[in-house]
């Protein structure tokens, strides 16, 4: 076994041998069996906080996180790593190994996971916490979230027009990217996909065809003509996606401004 699968095997072996590791959950392409040699490992690890040495709960969790980080840094030669807060009681360990393999591991208290999210796979489950299905809040988007994405998409298109008119081509191009990022979420929701707020990841993982016209939202450059074409294309693709989400006033304003030239 080589590549990411070998790294996963090493991580699993360490977790199995470490009594305070209660569960190990695999997500992403590897959980779906769609991985290749370039896939990263998306995983979660539930730990029992260290409480046998007089530490408080927070310090106990930090001690476990540091022990996990030290362990994954020993799995293979490391180019670099990063620790990111991931909610109030979890941390995201991101490790880039020198051989190109990548690990994305969320470490949290074992009891904070009430079950296994759809699409994930239990690799280790000592206490049976992952034996039942649990749909996290991100499984579906709320109407409020969808309206926010619709609103911000139109806001970004208007920003693109404004920045292009000011001669700030790169800011305009970035605004178009932001509009498209929100549009992916709305497309994922319209297609009935799980985790629609993952946007383009959800769409492409599900193999949903990208509607005609989306490539036209990519500006060919940062000049006024290219930005104008991409901005108008972005408005065109947003119109049907945002129609159900109650942003008609903003959409009408942006379309009117574009029509005015």
N, C-alpha and C positions, 0 to 999 in steps of 0.2 A: 504494500500500500504506500502510495506517495501523495504529494501535494496536500491540499486542504484536508482530505480524508485522513491522512496520517496525523496531521496536527490535531484534528478532532479526536482521534483515537488516543493521542497522548494526553489531551485535556481531560477526556473521560476517565482514563486510567488514574490520573492524579485525583480527580474528584471522588472516584470510588474508594481510593485509599485514604481519603481525608474525611474522618467521621463527621465533622461539622458541616460538610457539604450535603445538603438534604436532597436537592434536585438539580438537574442540568437539563435545560430545554433548548432545543435546536429550532431555529426559524429560518426564513429566507429560502434561497434556492436549494440549499442542501437538505432542508426538511422536506421539500417537494420532490427531491430526487432529480432536480434540473440543473445541478451544479456541473461546473467544468473545472479545469485546472487553474483558472483565474478567479474562481469564486472565493469570496471571503466567508469566514465563519460568523454567522449571526446567532448569538446564543445568550441565554440568561442562566444565572447561577443563584440558587437560593441557599443562603447560609444561616446557620444558627449563631447568633451573636455571642462573642466571648464574654462570659459573665462569671468566670471562676477566679478572677484575680483582682476583685474589688473595683473593676471599671464600671462606669455607668453605661447605659444602653448605647448612647451615641459613640462613646469611646470604644465600646465592644464591637460595634459595626465597623468603625474605622480600622480597628485592628484586623478584622477579617478581610476587609477590602485590601489592606496593605499586604496581607499574607497571600491573597489570591493574585495580586499584581506581581508579587515576587515570584510566585509559582509560574505564571504564564510567561514571564520574562526569561525563565530558565528552559522553556520548551524548545527553543531554537535561538540562534543568534539574532539579535534585535537591532534594527536600524534606528527606531525611535518609538515612543509611546506617549499616550495622552490619557489623562483621567478627567472626565467630565461629570459634573453633577447630573443626575437623571431622576428628577423628582426629589421629594423631601428625604427619602430614606434609601436611595439607590445611587450607584455610580456606574458610569459607562467607561470601561477600560478599552482603549483602542491601541492595538499593537501592530506595528509594521515590522515584519521579520525581513532579514537581509536577503532571503531567498525569494522574496516576492509575496509570500503568503501573508494574509491579514486576518486579524481576530477582532471582532466587535463583541464584547462581553459585558452584559449588564449584571451587576452584583447587587443583590437585595436581600432583606430578611426573608427567610424561607416562608414564613407565615403570611407574607404580603401577597403571595400568589394563590388565589382561591381555586385555580384550575388551569387547564391547558388551553390556550387560545386555538381556535381553528387554524389549520395550516402549519402549526408547530408540531414538534415531535419530542416526546420525553425520552431522554437518553439515560437519565438516572432519576429514580423517584423512590427514595427510601421510605417516606412516610405516606405515600399514596396521594399527596396533594394534587398531583397532575393526572389523577385517574378520572377526573370528571372534566367536562368541557366548560370553559369560561370564555364569554365574549367580552373583551375589554371595551371601554368607551370608544376607542378608535375603530371598532369593527364597523360602525355606521356613522354617518355624519348627521348632525342635528339640523333642523331647518335654520336655526340661527347661524350655524357654521357655514351652511351653504349660501345664505344671504351675504355673509361677510365676504366669502370668496368672490361672489358675483359682484358685490360693490367694489371690492379692491381691484378686481380685474378691470372694470371700467375706469376706475380712478387712475390705474397705471397707464391705460391707453391715453387718457387725457394728459397725463404727465409726459408721455412720449411725444405727443404733438407739441406740448409747451416747450420741452427741452430742445426738440429739433428746431423750433422757430427761433430759439435763443442761440443756436449754433453749438449746443452742448450735445454733440452726436453720441458720445459714449453713454451719457446719462439717458438719452432717449432709447438707445439700444437696450440698456439695462431695464428700463421701464417696460419695454416690450417683452423681455424675458419674464419679468414679474407677472405681467398680464397672462402670459402663456402658462406659467406655473399654477395660477389660480384656475385657469381654464381646464387644465388636466384634472384637477379635483372634480370640477363639475361634470366633465366627460365620464370620469370613473363612476360618479354617483348615478348619472343617467344610464350607464351600462349595467347598473345593479351590482357593482363589484364590492367585495369586502375591502375594508380599510381604504375608502375612497380618498381620505385626506393624504394618503401616500402619493396621490397624483400620478405622475408618469410611471412610477414604479408599479403601481397597481394596474395601470392600463397595459403596459407592455408585458408584465408577468402573466396577465390573463390572455394575452394574444388578441386583444381587441383591436380591430382595424382602426387606424387613425383616419378620421374623415378627410375628404379632399379639401385642400386649401390651407392646411396647417403649415406646410412648408413655406407658404408665402408670407407667414408671420415672421420668418427669419430674415432680417434685413441683409441685403447683399453687401452693405458697407455702412459707414456712418455719415454718408452724404445726405443732403436734404431729399433728393428724389427717392433713394433707396428706403429711407426712413418713412417717407410719406406712404409709399406702397405697402410697407409692412404694417404701418399703423392702420391703414384702411382695411387691410386683410384681417388684422386682429379684431377690429370692430365687427367685421362680417362674421367671424367664427363665434364671437361672444354673443351675438344677438339671440340665436336659438338656445344657447346653453344657459343664459341668464334669465330668459323670459319667465320661468316659473318661480323666480326667487325674489320678486318684489323690489326690483331696483329700476323700475321703468323710468323714473324721473331722471336719474343720473345717466342712464343709457340714452335717453332722448336728447339730453343736453350734449353729450359727447358726439352723437351722430349729427346733430345740427351744426356743431362747430366744425366737424370734418366736412360737411356739405358746403359750408361757407368758404372753405379753402384756407 
